[in-house]
Amino acid sequence: MNLNDDLLKAFYYVLLAGMIFYSRNYIFGSYRDRFSYIIRTMSVFTFISIFCATLFWKQGLLDTFISTIPNFSFLFYFYLAKTRPKMEEVERFIWVFVAIYLVCFYVGLAVSPFRLFKGYGELDKEIDTSRGISRIRLTLIGAGPLYLAYFMSISKIKYAFSNKWVVVCMVLFVSIVLHLGRQAIIFSFILGLLYFLDNLSLMKRLLVVFGFVAAFWVLLIVSPVISALIEKSETEYSGQKEGDENPRVGAYRFYFTEVSPNVITDLLGNGRYSLGKSKYGQFIDKYGRSQGYVAADVGYASIFLYFGFVGLYLFLRLLMSTLRTNVPNEFAYAKYYIVFLFLGNIAGSTLLGTVPVLCVALYIINISRELVYR
């Protein structure tokens, strides 16, 4: 809600500092597991990127450090590794968080077009209604726990079946649709279907496919939301045919080819910019954001902008390590969620935007793989 941003940031910074101090022996010590090396390396290069912004863009060291602090959220993984919560506790945390999130979301939807909750950069703007209903965007980018819970509910249907999990799964998918993100709807539908089909007999696979397609077809017919999203996509596509460049294609071109001043920043990144406080921020605002090229809309371009080719390589390593890790089937939902994040990051900011939830999913994979090797 409309609380002071500086107050919220101060609370977050203190919380993050306390977490790092508590986990320092795991962060800076000899602790090793499936993902620890990659996350440590990410954090080191995140720190290096601060100096790239200072050296090559003359951005103040303190301003750059403050802008970069959220990217150290990856160290939350080591907090989980040290406290080592049980799987039941982790799943309970996810369900509680999602319940709170959905209450806020549906309250915000019920009182729209009045804006009860603010989203990033949206406080002084009218709520977007171009997609059939009001688009409610809470401050938590990507609604990370919602999608993780969606894949978890599919696991519960497969391996701990009861009617309540069917209802929960339906509520979560409808909630995803009501978030009005086209790629999120498509990727969650496809990956959810693939997860359902995994390890099923041919007859059960046919039944699942029929059920998914029928449910989606019903949504397509009865929901003005789906129709509005299709119409919006057709409008954007027709604009492209008339010679207009897709904004996300333009954003990728801009951030990959027109920002970095030298080979070093191509490799290590430019660091995080601080709007209104440096020529770096002024450059991004003047030639990027003012043209509709928002870094958060093009996730891999933003990773390159901040952390260079090294950052892209480390995220690729993280994906490969995830896919190559064997886990019991009932915990594979964490892997599907991470794949969802990597797909969504093409035209969103699902990787850098939901780091704590990504860390939770990585932790689930790491502790569940131990069950395979017992």
SEZAGU-372592 format. One record per residue (C-alpha): residue number from 1; z, y, x. Coordinates in steps of 0.001 Angstrom, whole numbers, plus 524288, in hexadecimal, padded with zeros to 5 digits. Example, Ala and Ser with C-alpha at 12.3 -4.5 7.8 and 13.67 -1.06 7.14 Angstrom:
2
{tinu 1 {81E78 7EE6C 8300C}}
{tinu 2 {81BE4 7FBDC 83566}}
END
This chain:
374
{tinu 1 {80000 80000 80000}}
{tinu 2 {7FE5C 80E0D 80468}}
{tinu 3 {80877 80DD7 80F33}}
{tinu 4 {80749 815E0 81B90}}
{tinu 5 {7FDCB 80F4E 82503}}
{tinu 6 {80585 81366 830F6}}
{tinu 7 {811C8 80D3D 82B38}}
{tinu 8 {80AA0 80084 8287E}}
{tinu 9 {804D4 8004F 8362C}}
{tinu 10 {81213 802EE 83C64}}
{tinu 11 {817E4 7F78C 834CD}}
{tinu 12 {80CB8 7EEB3 838FB}}
{tinu 13 {80DA3 7F2B7 84749}}
{tinu 14 {81C3C 7F012 847B3}}
{tinu 15 {81A2C 7E2EC 8410A}}
{tinu 16 {80F5E 7DF36 84A99}}
{tinu 17 {8176B 7E381 85663}}
{tinu 18 {822FC 7DB6E 851B2}}
{tinu 19 {81A48 7CF97 84F9F}}
{tinu 20 {81479 7D0BE 85D50}}
{tinu 21 {82204 7D231 8635C}}
{tinu 22 {82721 7C65E 85BFD}}
{tinu 23 {81B4B 7BE20 85FF5}}
{tinu 24 {81A1C 7C34D 86DDE}}
{tinu 25 {81D44 7B62D 8744C}}
{tinu 26 {8120D 7AFD0 86CDB}}
{tinu 27 {8089F 7BB35 86EBC}}
{tinu 28 {80AEA 7BD4F 87D44}}
{tinu 29 {81041 7AFEE 880CA}}
{tinu 30 {80A2D 7A2A5 882E4}}
{tinu 31 {808C6 79EB6 87491}}
{tinu 32 {7FBDC 797A0 8721F}}
{tinu 33 {7F549 7922F 86624}}
{tinu 34 {7E7CA 7914F 86006}}
{tinu 35 {7E5F4 79FED 85DEF}}
{tinu 36 {7EFD0 7A69F 866E3}}
{tinu 37 {7E671 7A90A 87247}}
{tinu 38 {7DC12 7AF60 869AD}}
{tinu 39 {7E5E8 7B823 862BD}}
{tinu 40 {7EC3A 7BC4F 86F9E}}
{tinu 41 {7DED1 7BF82 87527}}
{tinu 42 {7DB57 7C73D 868F0}}
{tinu 43 {7E7BF 7CF29 86A7B}}
{tinu 44 {7E501 7D1DD 878E5}}
{tinu 45 {7D754 7D6EE 87614}}
{tinu 46 {7DC78 7DEB2 86A7F}}
{tinu 47 {7E57D 7E572 8742B}}
{tinu 48 {7DA2F 7E7BF 87DA7}}
{tinu 49 {7D21E 7EDF8 872C3}}
{tinu 50 {7DC47 7F8D4 871D4}}
{tinu 51 {7D87F 7FD65 87F6D}}
{tinu 52 {7C9F2 7FC93 87C40}}
{tinu 53 {7CBD0 8068D 87161}}
{tinu 54 {7D3BF 80F23 87A77}}
{tinu 55 {7CAB2 80E45 88647}}
{tinu 56 {7BD56 80EC6 87FEC}}
{tinu 57 {7C01B 816CB 8739B}}
{tinu 58 {7CB3D 81F62 878AA}}
{tinu 59 {7D35E 81B79 86CFB}}
{tinu 60 {7E1EE 81D95 86EB6}}
{tinu 61 {7E916 81197 8739A}}
{tinu 62 {7F3C9 812B6 86950}}
{tinu 63 {7EA06 814DC 85E32}}
{tinu 64 {7E24A 808F4 86299}}
{tinu 65 {7EE6F 80099 863F6}}
{tinu 66 {7F313 8042A 85641}}
{tinu 67 {7E59A 8010E 850A0}}
{tinu 68 {7E583 7F401 857BF}}
{tinu 69 {7F31B 7EF47 853F5}}
{tinu 70 {7EEA7 7E7E3 8479F}}
{tinu 71 {7E609 7DF29 85007}}
{tinu 72 {7F20F 7D9E3 856EA}}
{tinu 73 {7F571 7D336 84A09}}
{tinu 74 {7EF80 7C6EE 85013}}
{tinu 75 {7FC72 7C57E 85741}}
{tinu 76 {80246 7C1A3 84A15}}
{tinu 77 {7FD18 7B41C 84D82}}
{tinu 78 {80747 7B2F6 8584A}}
{tinu 79 {811F8 7B721 84EDA}}
{tinu 80 {80E14 7ABB5 8462A}}
{tinu 81 {80D82 7A2B1 851EB}}
{tinu 82 {81B5B 7A671 855D0}}
{tinu 83 {821A8 7A617 8485A}}
{tinu 84 {819A1 799F7 844FA}}
{tinu 85 {81B21 79A23 83625}}
{tinu 86 {8189A 78D52 82F28}}
{tinu 87 {80BDA 78B77 827DC}}
{tinu 88 {81300 78C2E 81ACE}}
{tinu 89 {818CA 7995D 81E9B}}
{tinu 90 {80B90 79EA9 822C1}}
{tinu 91 {80536 79A7F 81607}}
{tinu 92 {8107A 7A009 80E28}}
{tinu 93 {80ED3 7AD00 8153A}}
{tinu 94 {8005A 7AD20 811CD}}
{tinu 95 {802DA 7AA68 80361}}
{tinu 96 {80D73 7B4CF 8025A}}
{tinu 97 {804ED 7BECD 80935}}
{tinu 98 {7F941 7BBAA 8008B}}
{tinu 99 {8018D 7BC80 7F437}}
{tinu 100 {80632 7CA1D 7F80E}}
{tinu 101 {7F86F 7CE0D 7FBCF}}
{tinu 102 {7F298 7C96D 7EEE0}}
{tinu 103 {7FD02 7D07F 7E6F4}}
{tinu 104 {7F989 7DD1B 7EE0A}}
{tinu 105 {7EB00 7DA81 7EC8A}}
{tinu 106 {7EB57 7D7E1 7DDE9}}
{tinu 107 {7F498 7E340 7DB5B}}
{tinu 108 {7EB22 7EBFB 7E2B8}}
{tinu 109 {7DFDF 7E680 7DAD6}}
{tinu 110 {7E71E 7E847 7CDF6}}
{tinu 111 {7E9EA 7F6BE 7D026}}
{tinu 112 {7DC62 7F9F9 7D5A4}}
{tinu 113 {7D562 8033E 7D663}}
{tinu 114 {7E279 80985 7D9BB}}
{tinu 115 {7E4FE 8068F 7E80F}}
{tinu 116 {7F285 800C1 7E99D}}
{tinu 117 {7F048 7FAC1 7F706}}
{tinu 118 {7E87F 800B3 801FE}}
{tinu 119 {7DE9A 7F98A 80A4D}}
{tinu 120 {7D9F9 7FD98 817BE}}
{tinu 121 {7D318 80AC6 816D7}}
{tinu 122 {7D30B 80A83 807FB}}
{tinu 123 {7DEA8 812C1 803DA}}
{tinu 124 {7D6DB 81EDC 80044}}
{tinu 125 {7CB2D 8178B 7FAC0}}
{tinu 126 {7C898 812A1 7ED1A}}
{tinu 127 {7C986 80405 7EB24}}
{tinu 128 {7BC59 7FD5C 7ECB3}}
{tinu 129 {7B783 7F804 7DF99}}
{tinu 130 {7A971 7F53F 7E390}}
{tinu 131 {7ABDE 7E698 7E3E1}}
{tinu 132 {7AF52 7E4A2 7D596}}
{tinu 133 {7BE01 7E768 7D630}}
{tinu 134 {7C709 7EF91 7DE8E}}
{tinu 135 {7C760 7EB0F 7ECA9}}
{tinu 136 {7D59A 7E9FD 7F0D4}}
{tinu 137 {7D723 7E9E0 7FF96}}
{tinu 138 {7E517 7E8B9 80426}}
{tinu 139 {7E8C7 7ED54 811BF}}
{tinu 140 {7E888 7DF4C 816C0}}
{tinu 141 {7DA6A 7DE2F 81B4B}}
{tinu 142 {7D39F 7D1C0 8170B}}
{tinu 143 {7DEC7 7CCBE 80E9B}}
{tinu 144 {7E0A4 7C27E 8194D}}
{tinu 145 {7EB6E 7BA2E 8132F}}
{tinu 146 {7E3CE 7B954 80661}}
{tinu 147 {7D880 7B224 80CC9}}
{tinu 148 {7E165 7A97B 814EC}}
{tinu 149 {7E8C9 7A5C1 8088A}}
{tinu 150 {7DBD8 7A2E4 801AA}}
{tinu 151 {7D80E 798BE 80BD9}}
{tinu 152 {7E5FA 79397 80BBF}}
{tinu 153 {7E547 79197 7FD03}}
{tinu 154 {7D908 7894D 7FEEB}}
{tinu 155 {7E0A7 78102 80898}}
{tinu 156 {7EB8B 77F52 7FE9D}}
{tinu 157 {7E1D0 77ADE 7F447}}
{tinu 158 {7DC29 770CE 7FDAB}}
{tinu 159 {7E896 76B97 803E4}}
{tinu 160 {7F3BA 76EEB 7FA6D}}
{tinu 161 {7ECBA 76F90 7ED72}}
{tinu 162 {7F2DC 77581 7E17D}}
{tinu 163 {7ED7C 77DFC 7D6AA}}
{tinu 164 {7F4F3 789CB 7DBA1}}
{tinu 165 {7ECF6 789F1 7E829}}
{tinu 166 {7E05F 789FF 7E04B}}
{tinu 167 {7E562 795DC 7D8DD}}
{tinu 168 {7E9E8 79C77 7E56A}}
{tinu 169 {7DCAD 79A37 7EBD1}}
{tinu 170 {7D58E 79FE8 7E003}}
{tinu 171 {7DE72 7ABE7 7DFBB}}
{tinu 172 {7DC68 7AE3C 7EE35}}
{tinu 173 {7CD9F 7AD0E 7ED58}}
{tinu 174 {7CD1D 7B629 7E190}}
{tinu 175 {7D579 7BFB3 7E95E}}
{tinu 176 {7CBC6 7BEBD 7F49A}}
{tinu 177 {7C0B7 7C1E6 7EB34}}
{tinu 178 {7C84B 7CD92 7E5ED}}
{tinu 179 {7C965 7D2F2 7F3C2}}
{tinu 180 {7BAB4 7D53B 7F250}}
{tinu 181 {7B700 7D19F 80028}}
{tinu 182 {7A9D1 7CAF6 7FF65}}
{tinu 183 {7AA59 7C3A1 80C36}}
{tinu 184 {7B889 7BFBE 809E0}}
{tinu 185 {7B4C2 7B9B2 7FCCF}}
{tinu 186 {7A925 7B268 8028A}}
{tinu 187 {7AFF0 7AD7E 80ED3}}
{tinu 188 {7BC6B 7A96F 807D1}}
{tinu 189 {7B45B 7A234 7FD8E}}
{tinu 190 {7ABF5 79B04 8078C}}
{tinu 191 {7B6EF 797BA 81103}}
{tinu 192 {7BFE5 793CF 805D0}}
{tinu 193 {7B560 78AAE 800D4}}
{tinu 194 {7B368 784C7 80E62}}
{tinu 195 {7C20A 782BB 80FD1}}
{tinu 196 {7C28C 77BEE 802A5}}
{tinu 197 {7B745 77304 80677}}
{tinu 198 {7BD23 76F04 8137B}}
{tinu 199 {7C176 760AE 813B2}}
{tinu 200 {7BD85 75E23 80582}}
{tinu 201 {7B54A 7530A 80032}}
{tinu 202 {7A76B 755F4 7FBA9}}
{tinu 203 {7AB23 755A2 7ED46}}
{tinu 204 {7B68D 75EDC 7EF47}}
{tinu 205 {7ADEA 767F8 7F740}}
{tinu 206 {7A417 768AB 7EC30}}
{tinu 207 {7AEEB 76B94 7E274}}
{tinu 208 {7B49E 77654 7EB21}}
{tinu 209 {7A74C 77C9E 7ED3B}}
{tinu 210 {7A4B9 77C4C 7DE9D}}
{tinu 211 {7B214 78236 7DBC6}}
{tinu 212 {7B075 78D21 7E5BB}}
{tinu 213 {7A2BD 79094 7E159}}
{tinu 214 {7A6A7 79038 7D302}}
{tinu 215 {7B26B 798FE 7D575}}
{tinu 216 {7AA3D 7A2AD 7DD2B}}
{tinu 217 {79FAD 7A280 7D2AC}}
{tinu 218 {7A9C0 7A58E 7C82A}}
{tinu 219 {7AEB1 7B0F7 7D05C}}
{tinu 220 {7A0C7 7B59A 7D215}}
{tinu 221 {79E52 7B593 7C364}}
{tinu 222 {7AB0F 7BAFC 7BE15}}
{tinu 223 {7AF7C 7C415 7C8EC}}
{tinu 224 {7AA29 7D1F0 7C9EA}}
{tinu 225 {7AF63 7D209 7D7CA}}
{tinu 226 {7A5BC 7C7EA 7DCF3}}
{tinu 227 {79A7C 7CE91 7D5D4}}
{tinu 228 {79E35 7DBBF 7DB97}}
{tinu 229 {79F1B 7D605 7E94F}}
{tinu 230 {791A6 7CFC1 7E7EB}}
{tinu 231 {78C0B 7DC8B 7E2DA}}
{tinu 232 {79209 7E3F9 7EE40}}
{tinu 233 {78C2B 7DA55 7F7EF}}
{tinu 234 {77ECD 7DB8A 7F199}}
{tinu 235 {77FA3 7EA61 7F23D}}
{tinu 236 {782F5 7EA04 800AF}}
{tinu 237 {7780D 7E047 8035F}}
{tinu 238 {76DEE 7E87A 7FC29}}
{tinu 239 {77250 7F435 80422}}
{tinu 240 {76FAB 7EC91 81082}}
{tinu 241 {76209 7E8FD 80C03}}
{tinu 242 {75F2B 7F765 80A2A}}
{tinu 243 {76254 7F9E7 8187B}}
{tinu 244 {770D6 7FCFF 817EA}}
{tinu 245 {778C2 7F6A6 822C0}}
{tinu 246 {78406 7EE58 81E48}}
{tinu 247 {79089 7F5B8 821FE}}
{tinu 248 {7967D 7E9D0 82889}}
{tinu 249 {78A28 7E730 83071}}
{tinu 250 {78A7A 7F574 8349D}}
{tinu 251 {798D6 7F44B 83811}}
{tinu 252 {79676 7E867 8409F}}
{tinu 253 {78B6A 7EF7B 84781}}
{tinu 254 {793C2 7FBA7 84981}}
{tinu 255 {7A005 7F511 84EB8}}
{tinu 256 {798B8 7EB66 85754}}
{tinu 257 {78EC5 7F4B2 85D56}}
{tinu 258 {792C4 802F3 85BDB}}
{tinu 259 {7A132 80433 85F29}}
{tinu 260 {7A4DD 7FD91 86BF5}}
{tinu 261 {7A23F 806DE 87764}}
{tinu 262 {7A0EF 7FC9F 88225}}
{tinu 263 {7A0A7 7EE3E 885E0}}
{tinu 264 {7AF71 7EDB2 887A2}}
{tinu 265 {7B1E8 7F1AE 87981}}
{tinu 266 {7A764 7E809 87528}}
{tinu 267 {7AF40 7DD7E 87BE6}}
{tinu 268 {7BD53 7E1BD 87957}}
{tinu 269 {7BBBC 7EA89 86D7C}}
{tinu 270 {7BE25 7F8E2 86ACC}}
{tinu 271 {7CBD2 7F6FA 86569}}
{tinu 272 {7D089 7FBF0 8584B}}
{tinu 273 {7CC76 809AE 854AB}}
{tinu 274 {7D5B1 813F1 84F49}}
{tinu 275 {7CF08 81C54 844F7}}
{tinu 276 {7D0B0 82AF0 846B7}}
{tinu 277 {7D780 829B0 853CE}}
{tinu 278 {7CC98 826FF 85DA3}}
{tinu 279 {7BE09 82820 85FE9}}
{tinu 280 {7BD99 81961 85DF2}}
{tinu 281 {7C2E2 81ACD 8502B}}
{tinu 282 {7BA2A 826A0 84DC1}}
{tinu 283 {7AE2A 81EFA 8523A}}
{tinu 284 {7B13D 8138A 8492C}}
{tinu 285 {7B3EB 81CD9 83DDC}}
{tinu 286 {7A7CD 8253C 83FE9}}
{tinu 287 {79D95 81AF4 842F0}}
{tinu 288 {7A38F 80F0B 83CAA}}
{tinu 289 {7ACB8 810E8 8313B}}
{tinu 290 {7A578 81CC8 82BEA}}
{tinu 291 {79932 81445 82B31}}
{tinu 292 {7A074 809A2 823DC}}
{tinu 293 {7A221 80134 83000}}
{tinu 294 {7B030 7FCA4 82E59}}
{tinu 295 {7B516 7F39C 8390C}}
{tinu 296 {7BD88 7EBF3 82F79}}
{tinu 297 {7B139 7E831 827DF}}
{tinu 298 {7AB2C 7E14C 83392}}
{tinu 299 {7B5B0 7D8DB 8399A}}
{tinu 300 {7AE91 7D3B4 84580}}
{tinu 301 {7A952 7E126 848CC}}
{tinu 302 {7B729 7E697 84832}}
{tinu 303 {7BC09 7DBBA 85140}}
{tinu 304 {7B128 7DF4E 85AC1}}
{tinu 305 {7B43C 7EDCD 8595B}}
{tinu 306 {7C2B1 7EBF7 85C6D}}
{tinu 307 {7C2A8 7E03A 865A7}}
{tinu 308 {7B498 7DE4C 86A24}}
{tinu 309 {7ADB1 7D180 86CD2}}
{tinu 310 {7BA77 7CBFB 87206}}
{tinu 311 {7C09E 7CDDB 8649F}}
{tinu 312 {7B53A 7C71C 85DD4}}
{tinu 313 {7B60B 7BBD5 8677F}}
{tinu 314 {7C4A7 7BA0D 86563}}
{tinu 315 {7C315 7B9AA 8569A}}
{tinu 316 {7B83E 7AF9A 8586A}}
{tinu 317 {7C19B 7A79A 860CF}}
{tinu 318 {7CBD2 7A89B 85616}}
{tinu 319 {7C22B 7A391 84BF3}}
{tinu 320 {7BDC5 79850 854B3}}
{tinu 321 {7CBE3 7945E 8578B}}
{tinu 322 {7CEBF 79486 848F7}}
{tinu 323 {7C310 78C23 84567}}
{tinu 324 {7C5CE 78249 85048}}
{tinu 325 {7D406 78045 84C89}}
{tinu 326 {7D6D5 773F0 844C8}}
{tinu 327 {7E0B2 775D5 839DE}}
{tinu 328 {7E4E8 76D65 82E50}}
{tinu 329 {7DBC3 76F9C 822C7}}
{tinu 330 {7E65A 7759B 81A4D}}
{tinu 331 {7E7E8 780B1 82427}}
{tinu 332 {7D96B 78301 8265C}}
{tinu 333 {7DA57 78E71 81CE4}}
{tinu 334 {7DE9E 796E1 82870}}
{tinu 335 {7D1ED 793B3 82F93}}
{tinu 336 {7C9C7 796E9 82398}}
{tinu 337 {7D0F9 7A3CD 8224F}}
{tinu 338 {7CDFA 7A76D 8306D}}
{tinu 339 {7BF99 7A3EF 82E91}}
{tinu 340 {7BFF3 7AC99 8227B}}
{tinu 341 {7C52D 7B7D7 82AD1}}
{tinu 342 {7BA5D 7B63B 834DE}}
{tinu 343 {7AFE2 7B618 82A47}}
{tinu 344 {7B5E1 7C19D 8231B}}
{tinu 345 {7B676 7C952 82FB2}}
{tinu 346 {7A7A8 7CAB7 82F95}}
{tinu 347 {7A87A 7D551 8254A}}
{tinu 348 {7B6F4 7D867 8251C}}
{tinu 349 {7C2FA 7D902 82DBB}}
{tinu 350 {7C953 7CC20 82A80}}
{tinu 351 {7CCE5 7C8A8 8388B}}
{tinu 352 {7D325 7D53D 83D62}}
{tinu 353 {7D7AD 7D8AF 82FA4}}
{tinu 354 {7E03E 7CCD1 82CE7}}
{tinu 355 {7E591 7C908 83A4E}}
{tinu 356 {7F357 7C4CC 835F5}}
{tinu 357 {7EDBA 7BB67 82BD2}}
{tinu 358 {7E3F4 7B66E 835DD}}
{tinu 359 {7EF92 7B3A4 83EBD}}
{tinu 360 {7F627 7AC07 833CD}}
{tinu 361 {7E9E3 7A3BD 83208}}
{tinu 362 {7E90C 7A138 840B0}}
{tinu 363 {7F762 79D46 840CB}}
{tinu 364 {7F506 793BD 8358C}}
{tinu 365 {7E9D3 78D98 83D23}}
{tinu 366 {7F1C0 78CA7 8499A}}
{tinu 367 {7FDB8 78619 843B2}}
{tinu 368 {7F5D8 77D48 83AA4}}
{tinu 369 {7EDA7 7782A 84620}}
{tinu 370 {7FA3B 772E9 84BCB}}
{tinu 371 {7FAE2 769AE 8402B}}
{tinu 372 {7EDCB 763F5 84444}}
{tinu 373 {7F289 760AE 851F8}}
{tinu 374 {7FFE4 75B32 84E80}}
END
